[in-house]
Amino acid sequence: MSKSNRLIKDSISYAKRIQDAILPPIVHLQEHFPNAFILFKPRDVVSGDFYWFMEKEGKMYVAAVDCTGHGVPGAFMSMIGATLLQQITYKKLRTPGEILDKLNLGVRSALNQRENTSPDSQEDGMDITLCLIDKETHTLQIAAANHVAYLVYDGIIDTIEGDMSAIGGSSAIENPVEFTNHTITYKPGTRLYMFSDGYQDQFGGEHNKKFLGTHFKKLLFESCDLPMDKQAELLDSTFENWKGSLKQIDDVLVVGIELS
């Protein structure tokens, strides 16, 4: 390996340490929801997908985020996203819809997209699902930008449809939206799944085709009786078996929580 390649590899490895330090430890989520998992598989050393959660006033915020790009560019975007989420939620308890509205403005401002003077950054942004869980009232608030989420309970799987608009990017400039805030009363034992599109977009299988969202949804539903840690193992092994010897094409993130 040449000296320049070694320096690049060392720099990316150090960047991974920084990104890992920013991602909250899953044990903090499991302190509130013991039956929870995070399947996190960066395509490269660092990731454009990231997860985020924090406790505030006895309630728990949880997010699954898919930033533009992967590798180093995606990781830069993830740092912006994680920092903005922390700033937006630090002082005041807000609904997920309100947070996405402010995140949209924050990303546009950070990337100079407001003035539309930086053509190279006009498509940079992120897709996100963000929820606020109140265990005392068994209430789930959820908002999503260009994402969907699934709820599994009583033998059915419900799709929570997000708004068809990303955070940041040219669409946010041309058609700014107020993100929809869904409020749901859940039964304890309900399972919530949030995810990026990396799992379902992976090519593989006998005919080298995408895994697809319908197959992914079916897999989640048919394995929902497994303990959450075993379901995570199944998702991981199914992905690897599907991918086989092919290259992973994108970052993969799946967050599963059994609500209590």
C-alpha positions in Angstrom: 0.0 0.0 0.0 1.4 3.4 -1.0 2.0 6.1 1.7 -0.8 8.3 0.3 -3.3 5.4 0.3 -2.3 4.5 3.9 -2.8 8.1 5.0 -6.3 8.2 3.4 -7.2 4.9 5.0 -6.0 6.1 8.4 -7.9 9.3 8.1 -11.2 7.5 7.2 -10.6 5.1 10.1 -10.2 8.1 12.4 -13.4 9.6 11.0 -15.2 6.4 11.9 -14.1 6.8 15.5 -15.6 10.3 15.5 -18.8 9.2 13.9 -19.1 6.2 16.3 -18.6 8.6 19.2 -21.5 10.8 18.1 -23.9 7.9 17.6 -25.7 7.2 20.9 -25.0 3.8 22.5 -27.9 1.4 22.0 -27.8 0.5 25.7 -29.3 4.0 26.3 -32.2 3.2 24.1 -32.6 -0.3 25.7 -32.7 1.4 29.2 -36.1 2.7 28.1 -37.1 -0.1 25.7 -35.3 -3.4 26.6 -36.7 -5.0 23.5 -35.1 -2.9 20.8 -32.4 -3.4 18.2 -30.4 -1.4 15.7 -29.1 -3.1 12.5 -26.5 -0.7 11.2 -24.3 -1.7 8.2 -22.3 1.1 6.6 -21.5 0.4 3.0 -18.0 1.9 3.5 -16.1 2.6 6.7 -18.3 5.6 7.6 -22.0 6.0 6.9 -24.5 8.5 5.5 -27.2 6.6 7.5 -27.4 7.3 11.2 -29.6 6.8 14.1 -30.3 9.2 16.9 -32.3 9.2 20.2 -32.5 11.2 23.4 -34.7 11.3 26.5 -36.5 14.6 27.3 -39.0 15.2 30.1 -39.7 11.5 30.5 -40.3 11.0 26.8 -38.0 9.4 24.2 -37.1 10.7 20.7 -35.9 8.2 18.2 -34.9 8.8 14.6 -33.6 6.8 11.6 -31.9 9.0 9.0 -30.7 8.5 5.5 -28.4 11.3 4.2 -27.5 12.1 0.7 -24.5 9.9 -0.3 -22.5 7.4 1.6 -18.9 7.1 2.7 -17.2 10.4 3.7 -19.7 12.8 2.0 -22.6 11.0 3.7 -20.8 11.0 7.0 -20.4 14.8 6.7 -24.1 15.1 6.2 -24.8 12.8 9.1 -22.7 15.1 11.4 -24.8 18.1 10.3 -28.1 16.2 10.9 -27.1 14.8 14.3 -25.9 18.2 15.5 -29.1 20.0 14.3 -31.4 17.4 15.9 -29.6 17.9 19.2 -29.8 21.7 19.0 -33.5 21.7 18.0 -34.6 19.4 20.8 -32.2 20.6 23.5 -34.2 23.5 25.0 -37.8 22.6 24.2 -40.0 19.6 23.8 -41.4 19.7 20.3 -43.5 17.4 18.2 -41.7 15.4 15.5 -43.4 17.4 12.8 -42.2 20.7 14.3 -38.7 19.3 14.6 -38.6 18.2 10.9 -39.8 21.7 9.9 -36.9 23.3 11.8 -34.4 20.6 10.6 -35.4 21.4 7.0 -34.6 25.1 7.6 -31.4 24.2 9.4 -30.1 22.0 6.6 -30.9 24.6 4.0 -29.1 27.2 6.0 -26.1 25.0 6.8 -25.6 24.2 3.1 -26.4 27.7 1.8 -29.5 26.4 0.0 -31.7 29.3 1.1 -30.1 31.7 -1.3 -29.8 29.1 -4.0 -26.2 30.2 -4.7 -24.5 26.8 -4.3 -25.6 24.6 -7.3 -23.4 21.7 -6.2 -25.2 21.4 -2.9 -28.8 21.8 -4.1 -29.6 18.1 -4.0 -27.9 17.5 -0.6 -30.3 16.6 2.2 -31.7 13.7 4.1 -34.7 11.4 4.5 -35.8 10.8 8.0 -38.3 9.1 10.3 -38.6 10.7 13.8 -40.9 9.6 16.6 -41.6 10.8 20.1 -42.7 8.0 22.5 -44.6 8.6 25.7 -44.7 5.4 27.8 -47.0 6.9 30.4 -49.9 7.7 28.0 -48.9 5.0 25.5 -48.8 7.6 22.8 -46.6 7.6 19.7 -46.1 10.8 17.7 -44.3 10.3 14.4 -43.3 12.4 11.3 -41.3 11.3 8.3 -39.7 13.0 5.3 -39.6 10.8 2.2 -39.8 7.7 4.5 -42.4 5.3 5.8 -42.5 3.3 9.0 -44.3 0.1 10.1 -46.3 -0.7 13.2 -47.1 -4.4 13.9 -49.8 -5.3 16.4 -52.8 -7.7 16.7 -51.6 -9.7 13.8 -51.5 -6.8 11.3 -48.9 -4.5 9.9 -49.7 -0.8 9.4 -47.8 1.6 7.2 -47.2 5.1 8.5 -46.9 7.2 5.4 -44.5 10.2 5.6 -44.6 13.3 3.5 -43.2 13.0 0.0 -40.5 15.7 0.6 -37.0 15.4 1.8 -35.1 17.5 4.3 -33.1 20.0 2.3 -32.4 19.8 -1.4 -34.0 21.7 -4.3 -37.5 20.4 -3.6 -37.4 22.0 -0.1 -36.5 25.3 -1.7 -39.1 25.2 -4.4 -41.9 23.6 -2.5 -41.4 24.1 1.3 -43.8 21.9 3.4 -45.0 21.6 6.9 -44.4 18.0 7.9 -47.4 16.0 9.1 -47.4 14.9 12.7 -49.2 11.6 13.2 -50.4 10.8 16.8 -51.2 7.2 17.6 -52.3 5.5 20.8 -50.5 2.1 20.9 -50.9 -1.1 22.9 -47.9 -2.3 24.8 -46.2 -5.0 22.8 -46.7 -3.1 19.5 -43.5 -3.1 17.4 -42.3 -0.1 15.6 -39.8 -0.3 12.6 -38.0 2.6 11.1 -35.4 2.2 8.3 -33.4 3.6 5.4 -33.8 2.2 1.9 -30.5 0.4 1.8 -31.8 -3.0 2.8 -34.6 -3.1 0.2 -32.5 -1.6 -2.6 -29.8 -4.3 -2.3 -29.2 -6.4 -5.4 -28.8 -10.2 -5.0 -30.7 -13.5 -5.0 -30.8 -16.0 -7.8 -31.7 -13.4 -10.4 -29.6 -10.5 -9.1 -32.6 -8.3 -8.4 -33.4 -5.8 -5.7 -34.7 -7.2 -2.4 -37.6 -4.7 -2.7 -39.9 -3.0 -0.1 -42.6 -5.6 -0.3 -40.2 -8.4 0.5 -38.7 -6.4 3.3 -42.2 -5.6 4.8 -43.2 -9.3 4.6 -39.9 -10.4 6.3 -40.6 -8.0 9.2 -44.2 -9.2 9.6 -43.4 -12.9 9.3 -40.6 -12.7 11.9 -42.4 -10.3 14.4 -43.0 -13.1 16.9 -39.3 -13.6 17.4 -37.5 -11.9 20.3 -36.1 -8.6 19.0 -32.5 -9.7 19.2 -33.3 -12.8 17.2 -35.2 -10.8 14.6 -32.2 -8.6 14.2 -30.0 -11.6 13.6 -32.5 -12.9 11.0 -32.6 -9.6 9.2 -28.8 -9.5 9.1 -28.4 -13.1 7.9 -31.1 -12.7 5.3 -29.4 -9.5 3.9 -26.0 -11.2 3.7 -27.5 -14.3 2.1 -29.3 -12.2 -0.4 -26.3 -10.1 -1.2 -24.0 -13.1 -1.5 -20.8 -12.2 -3.2 -22.1 -8.9 -4.6 -21.0 -5.5 -3.3 -23.2 -3.8 -0.8 -24.6 -0.8 -2.7 -25.8 1.5 0.1 -25.7 2.0 3.8 -28.2 -0.1 5.7 -30.2 1.0 8.8 -33.1 -0.7 10.5 -34.4 0.3 14.0 -36.9 -2.0 15.7 -38.6 -1.1 19.0 -41.1 -3.1 21.0 -43.2 -0.4 22.7 -44.0 -0.7 26.3 
